[in-house]
Amino acid sequence: MLSPSLEQTLQLALTFAGERNQEFATLEHLLLAMLDDRDAVPFFMKMKLPLEKLEQELTDFIDKDLSYLVLKNADVQPKPTVAMQRVFQRAALQVQSSGRDMVTALHLIIAMFAEKDSYAVYFLQKYGVERLAVMNFLSASAPVSGVDDDYMDDIDPLEEFCINLNEKVKAGRVDPLIGREREIERMMQVLCRRTKNNPLLIGDPGVGKTALAEGLALKIESGKVPAQLKNAVIYQLDVGALLAGTRYRGDFEERLKMVLEELEADPNILLFVDEIHTLIGAGATTGGTMDASNLLKPALSEGRVRCIGSTTYKEFRNHMEKDRAFLRRFQKIDINEPSADETLKILRGLKAAYEKHHGVVFTADALKNAVDLSVRYIHDRKLPDKAIDVLDEAGAAFALSRKKKKQITAHDIEEVVSKIANVPAKAVSSDDREALRNLEQDLKKAVFGQNKALEALSSSIKMARAGLRDAGKPIGSYLFSGPTGVGKTEAARQLAKTLGVELLRFDMSEYMEKHSLSRLI
């Protein structure tokens, strides 16, 4: 596979031949085009080649010595010579044998030296270019096509591969942190330790782990931190940027080492790694043991670098618990899901930002409903994330609607939750007590001839919902028995509909055979 720059170079070589109405594009045409190739130019600069002089000599040679290639028919498209085709084949084999996947101009220059009788090789040797010099440069070349060795020296690793959270705070792109005083205090306490001063935030997705790191940046900027953290700056590691463009072994390690050197040089810098489990195995080659976590271990244990990590319980068990050496350098901080009351305080704190963004106004009842309904109907996510999403969704829905009304009420939140949870709007809007009060009558309207059974079922559910049950057990477990067609399935269906809950139906006749049990599991 040719690199993008080499494809442009090949087209340029054919263009040079076409402009002169020459039948073939030779190695000399290709070398002339390479003088502008972004992969080859850094090598030419390092060898201190007089590019303008070489360009002039190649142009004169092509115009005078290759004039026999000129055709009278200007419509003929020039073709590569056999020698050029051999060079491309040799370069492709060399790339394949070295385990790389991209043919660059440097590979072609190496392959050119096999064509000893070509004038292209003569011009290269005339200015001191040897095959070994190209190979040495290629083995130590930069990972990204078109980037020379000086590139990594010129960039600021923290600016290139990290995000400055303090700058985000100054720019007003960080939401305020509401509550979580105990967790923030624990974070600051760990960061002020002499060694192993690395807090690890563990919690379910959506409970606010990343918001805690941003909240610490807010406190630093407002000066509400201990003296040891007054001048601290938090940089969030961008693992994607760190890995992007690394093609050769050692590229990733070099970038990470540059970041670590910058962190060690300034004790006021704190590193925040969101989804820190991604570092375990990042950058490791097949069968290799050196990954990002192993590079971090010495600096973390000696206290030369202070790192804040965050991960979920699932990823912690799957990845970090297995690497005990990496884990012991951190101090675990459990980030639990906030209560409904705490979430309501968070929504009140974020209310102004969402009102400004959507151009609407949320009533107090709308905020409370967003919390209560998200707890009742959205079970696959955690607070405060799901309650904030309900608020945001409601604001977006009204901002896009043609209604002149700009005040979002509790009823509007009910409509949004019904769409998110895929529950009928009537079920969401009806009060739980009202549904229980009319439960028996609603069931009897749909299921006929089973009054005694429905009365017993309703009474049991009302007692359980009143609190007369073990808190760790379900509301009820009921066995409907009777002959076919008397209303057992219909009673279950109507009960789910009346209470506004989802009905999951398993037809056990489908699992009579032993092998079919795997479908249930």
Secondary structure, DSSP 8 states (H G I E B T S, - for coil): -B-HHHHHHHHHHHHHHHHTTBSEE-HHHHHHHHTT-TTTHHHHHHTT--HHHHHHHHHHHHHHTTGGGB-S-TT---EE-HHHHHHHHHHHHHHHHTT---B-HHHHHHHHTT-TTSHHHHHHHHTT--HHHHHHHHHT--SSTT--THHHHHS-HHHHHEEEHHHHHHTT-S----S-HHHHHHHHHHHTSSSS--EEEE--TTSSHHHHHHHHHHHHHHT-S-GGGTT-EEEEE-HHHHHTT--STTHHHHHHHHHHHHHHH-TTEEEEETTGGGGTTTT--TT----HHHHHHHHHHTTSSEEEEEE-HHHIIIIITT-HHHHTTSEEEE-----HHHHHHHHHHHHHHHHHHHT-EE-HHHHHHHHHHHHHH--SS-TTHHHHHHHHHHHHHHHHS--S--EE-HHHHHHHHHHHHT--HHHHHS-HHHHHHTHHHHHHHHS-S-HHHHHHHHHHHHHHHTT-S-TTS-S-------STTSSHHHHHHHHHHHHT-------GGGG-SSTTHHHH-
